[in-house]
Amino acid sequence: MTRTQEIRHECLLQLYGSGAIPLSIAHIHRVARREQFDYTLAEVRDQLHFLRGQKLCEEITNTGTGENLYVITSQGMIEFERRS
């Protein structure tokens, strides 16, 4: 698995685990760092953008803060379960 694929997998893993609770890029990055991954914030952002393009997650804007949050889609759940 390439580094890019690992980052996508980590993003989907975290989004899958959170279910309907949206996560920020910073949160996903912070959790990955705690798990000893050295992914940069930009790499996480880029791969979330890719996953969104594949319809595996959705981007939601918090109206209060303007922060972009991500939540897994049904298609993303099926894809994650298929690969795991």
C-alpha positions in Angstrom: 0.0 0.0 0.0 1.4 3.4 -0.9 1.6 6.3 1.5 -1.3 8.0 -0.2 -3.4 4.9 0.1 -2.5 4.6 3.8 -3.6 8.2 4.4 -6.9 7.5 2.6 -7.4 4.4 4.7 -6.7 6.2 7.9 -9.2 9.0 7.0 -11.9 6.4 6.2 -11.1 4.5 9.3 -11.6 7.5 11.5 -14.7 8.7 9.6 -16.1 5.2 9.8 -15.5 5.1 13.6 -17.2 8.4 14.1 -20.3 7.4 12.2 -22.6 10.5 11.8 -20.3 12.8 13.9 -18.4 15.0 11.5 -14.6 15.3 12.0 -12.3 18.2 11.1 -9.1 17.8 9.2 -7.2 18.9 12.3 -8.8 16.2 14.4 -8.0 13.4 11.9 -4.4 14.7 11.7 -4.1 14.8 15.5 -5.4 11.3 16.0 -3.1 10.0 13.2 -0.1 11.6 14.9 -1.1 10.0 18.2 -1.0 6.6 16.4 2.6 7.4 15.3 1.8 8.3 11.7 3.8 11.3 10.3 1.1 12.5 7.8 1.1 16.3 7.3 -2.1 18.3 7.6 -1.9 19.1 3.9 -1.7 15.3 3.1 -4.8 14.6 5.2 -6.6 17.6 3.6 -5.7 16.4 0.1 -6.8 12.8 0.6 -10.1 13.9 2.2 -10.6 16.0 -0.9 -10.0 12.9 -3.0 -12.4 10.8 -0.9 -15.0 13.5 -1.3 -14.6 13.4 -5.0 -15.1 9.6 -4.9 -18.3 10.2 -2.9 -16.9 8.3 0.1 -17.3 11.2 2.4 -19.1 14.6 2.5 -17.8 18.0 3.5 -20.0 20.0 5.9 -19.4 23.6 6.8 -20.0 24.4 10.5 -22.2 27.6 10.2 -20.9 28.9 13.5 -17.2 28.6 12.9 -17.0 28.3 9.2 -14.8 25.2 9.7 -15.1 22.4 7.1 -15.9 19.0 8.7 -16.1 15.6 7.1 -18.6 12.7 7.5 -18.5 9.3 5.9 -21.3 8.4 3.3 -23.1 5.1 3.0 -20.9 4.4 0.0 -17.8 5.1 2.1 -19.0 2.7 4.8 -19.5 -0.1 2.2 -16.1 0.6 0.7 -14.3 0.6 4.1 -16.0 -2.7 5.1 -15.2 -4.2 1.7 -11.5 -3.4 2.1 -11.1 -4.3 5.8 
